[in-house]
Amino acid sequence: MKGRASWQARLAALGVRLRIKPKLADMSDIARVRQAFDTPLPSPRGVRYTPDTLGGVPGEWVESLAPTEGQAAQEGARDTLLYLHGGGFVGCSPHTHRPITAALARRGFRVYVPDYRLAPEHPFPAAPQDALAVCRALRAQWNEQRKDEPAAAPGRFVVAGDSAGGNLALGLMLTLRDAGEALPDAAALFSPSTDMVGDAPSLELNTPHDAMFNGPALEDLLHAYLHGADAAQPLASPLRGDLTGLPPLLIHVGQSEVLRDDSLRLASKAREAGVHVQLRVFHAVPHVWQMLGLVPEARQSLDEAARFLHQAVAPPGPEELDVAIVGAGLSGIGVGVRLRHELPQLSFALLEARQAIGGTWDLFRYPGVRSDSDMYTLGYDFKPWVDAQAIAGGPAIRSYIEQTGAEHGVAPLVRHGHRVLAADWSERDARWTLTVQREGQAEPMPEPLKIRARFLLFCGGYYSYAHGHRPRFEGEEQFGGTLVHPQSWPEGLEVRGKRVVVIGSGATAVTLVPALAEQGAAQVTMLQRSPSYLFARPAVDAMAERLKRWLPLAWAYRLTRLKYVALQLYFFRLARKYPQAAGRRLIGMVREVLPAGFDIERHFTPRYNVWDQRVCLVPDADLLETLKSGRAEVVTDTIERFTEGGIRLQSGSELPADIVVTATGLTLNVLGDIRLSKDGTPVDLAKVFIYKGLMYSGVPNLISTFGYTNASWTLKSDLVARYTCRLLAHMEQHGHRTCVPTPAAPLSAVPMLDFTSGYVQRALEHLPKQGPAAPWRLNQNYLRDLAALRFGRIDDGVLAFDRAPSGQRAA
């Protein structure tokens, strides 16, 4: 996946990689680092450079000799800018950064650039002290001018900085705030270094991609600068300070920079603290590309920064986002990556109720938890699954999702402990207002916070995280053992030497039984009311492993993924067309593993057709092998009641148990217990129709991810993510602020799902409905969705758009 970038940016990055990066491979040699940093580019013309000393710190004024550029510059021609240059705290000067300071001067600023003291000769806190002295002197000068010339009062006082200078600018504002002094009106930070502790994932993940820096090598500069000082103190690592009360911040950074996460984490934390933040991530640019005036992205960045510094004010009311994503599991991280790469100008955050990334794969911790489809289709198409296990365990999947979020700069945008309680759409403002409860904080907030968003994405899955489906059984209060639901598996539950009964026959039960036996349970019994179809297949795909040896990893992954997509579609259609034959084949696979005489008819012959319910995947036939070995048994019967020592069945027999696991299913919940309303009026999802499987009739600017019941979840969620980006890009291009699926005529209602599984049947009356034909149908077919969502028209005559009023930015 490649972001859009100019050829000039790519060429500049290549030049920096070839000429500068080798010189900075070893930063322990400060003289060599300075030589690389201190070679100045030609000073721009049409600008006056005047030496001066403010607050005892030498520096220079940079002022335009020509008329200032742009309307914003004309209006703010008297604005004063304190610019703090970068250079790793050990190098550079006002002279080296003239390409940036001159460009800002031509955009309407009187710019002062201090030549602050450098390490290692003058270690921390010399540079922050110089920045503070200059700022106070500038502020005094600015106040004196206002007093002496009230009719021509000076304009705004703002601050900016790049890299190490961004660190100094941010630390300066924290110092001013803590001292009760006036803060700048706004600040612009270019690729700031905000955290000296050095635990940002991008420091290592982006080292191969960063055109200038080797992330771990930056530690040498930090040692030279800090000279033994505490790296975590806010003046050294302002990211770790309290950001409350800061002025509006503009933050620009490159996607491939090792310092990327310093910016992303700063933006996320500042927004949480109520600070107005404008973040933009540029693709394929080198560190502090603003120095390179011939690169279009440099001009774009400086234009945006100048407008921001001249005009930005903290908007009243709740935080404003372009997109709010609910959930940070497979779907949420996937759409976040797509937005980051395809629409980097949009602001977004992922609101996650849990304290970790992963969604389902963080929630479910029962023994043996694993994927119920292959990882070549459950994985993202842009990140190859590299493990040999095609059917992966929960921890491996969780790690894969975390890695994806870290690699693409989405993890810093996840706000953990943020549970969305309600979402209300304002027709007048064309915004969703989210009511969010922060959980897991040291000091819980006294009341829920509000966040406003132009677009709302639900990526929290299809079931309630609060609780699974757990029917009440007669006499269960008399049971003397442990009763547990897999969705709430107790940490440290000891099963070794225990008699365990697992109630259920679905994917969870099929997974649990062999895992519990493997953990040393004395006896494991799968108690089922009726059997499910099983499909045994190898956990390792031999062909995929051969392709990895023969081909580049990305090619091997794509080919294997294509194979599984084709096989899933083929076998599903075959099973639907010839259900009896498909059922006999699946049952025959079970018979091939189990010993002769095993009652296949009773225990493994379902009463429904194949794919009326989801087929349970059994890697390496582990359940069947466990039954064959005698370490587990299967009982097909119904429960009469619980007893003190176990479960009495309708047949009259009793199953002794120390632990009973109620693998009785999920509670289906499309929008995760969130109260949805429009202008205060509740939205009844049971009365709306689903559009293209992802939006709802009459509900504006909302997309919900609902995966396939007959294939991998991620196949559908990635199509939804791509469609979301196409839709938002269309709205940006045409100036639309709202989009809402609108039927041309009343639709006849059809249940949303035709699955006979209990968790579906229990929820059908509460789910949205389908219409009789596309686009009001929920396809269970990847190829149809591929055509509709990847290549179908956005403005299809059904999706109604509302143009934004003049001067108002579209969503």
Secondary structure as UniProt FT lines:
FT   HELIX           7..19
FT   HELIX           21..24
FT   TURN            27..28
FT   HELIX           30..37
FT   STRAND          47..54
FT   TURN            55..56
FT   STRAND          57..64
FT   HELIX           70..75
FT   TURN            76..78
FT   STRAND          79..84
FT   TURN            88..90
FT   TURN            94..97
FT   HELIX           98..106
FT   TURN            107..108
FT   STRAND          109..114
FT   TURN            119..121
FT   TURN            124..125
FT   HELIX           126..148
FT   HELIX           150..152
FT   STRAND          157..162
FT   HELIX           164..178
FT   TURN            179..180
FT   STRAND          187..190
FT   HELIX           202..205
FT   TURN            206..209
FT   HELIX           215..217
FT   HELIX           218..226
FT   TURN            227..228
FT   TURN            231..232
FT   TURN            234..236
FT   HELIX           238..240
FT   TURN            244..245
FT   STRAND          249..254
FT   TURN            255..256
FT   TURN            258..259
FT   HELIX           260..272
FT   TURN            273..274
FT   STRAND          277..282
FT   TURN            287..288
FT   HELIX           289..291
FT   TURN            293..294
FT   HELIX           296..311
FT   STRAND          319..326
FT   HELIX           330..342
FT   TURN            344..345
FT   STRAND          348..352
FT   HELIX           360..363
FT   TURN            367..368
FT   HELIX           375..378
FT   TURN            381..382
FT   HELIX           394..407
FT   TURN            408..409
FT   HELIX           411..413
FT   STRAND          414..416
FT   STRAND          418..426
FT   TURN            427..430
FT   STRAND          431..438
FT   STRAND          449..458
FT   TURN            474..475
FT   HELIX           476..478
FT   STRAND          482..484
FT   HELIX           486..488
FT   TURN            491..492
FT   TURN            496..497
FT   STRAND          499..503
FT   HELIX           507..518
FT   TURN            519..520
FT   STRAND          523..528
FT   STRAND          534..537
FT   HELIX           542..550
FT   HELIX           553..577
FT   HELIX           579..593
FT   TURN            596..597
FT   HELIX           600..603
FT   TURN            610..611
FT   STRAND          616..619
FT   TURN            620..621
FT   HELIX           622..629
FT   STRAND          632..636
FT   STRAND          639..643
FT   TURN            644..645
FT   STRAND          646..649
FT   TURN            650..651
FT   STRAND          654..656
FT   STRAND          659..662
FT   TURN            670..673
FT   STRAND          675..678
FT   TURN            679..680
FT   STRAND          681..682
FT   HELIX           685..687
FT   STRAND          689..691
FT   TURN            692..694
FT   STRAND          695..696
FT   TURN            697..698
FT   TURN            700..701
FT   STRAND          702..704
FT   HELIX           713..734
FT   STRAND          736..741
FT   STRAND          750..751
FT   HELIX           758..761
FT   TURN            762..763
FT   HELIX           764..766
FT   STRAND          769..770
FT   TURN            774..775
FT   HELIX           782..785
FT   HELIX           786..791
FT   STRAND          799..803
FT   TURN            806..807
//
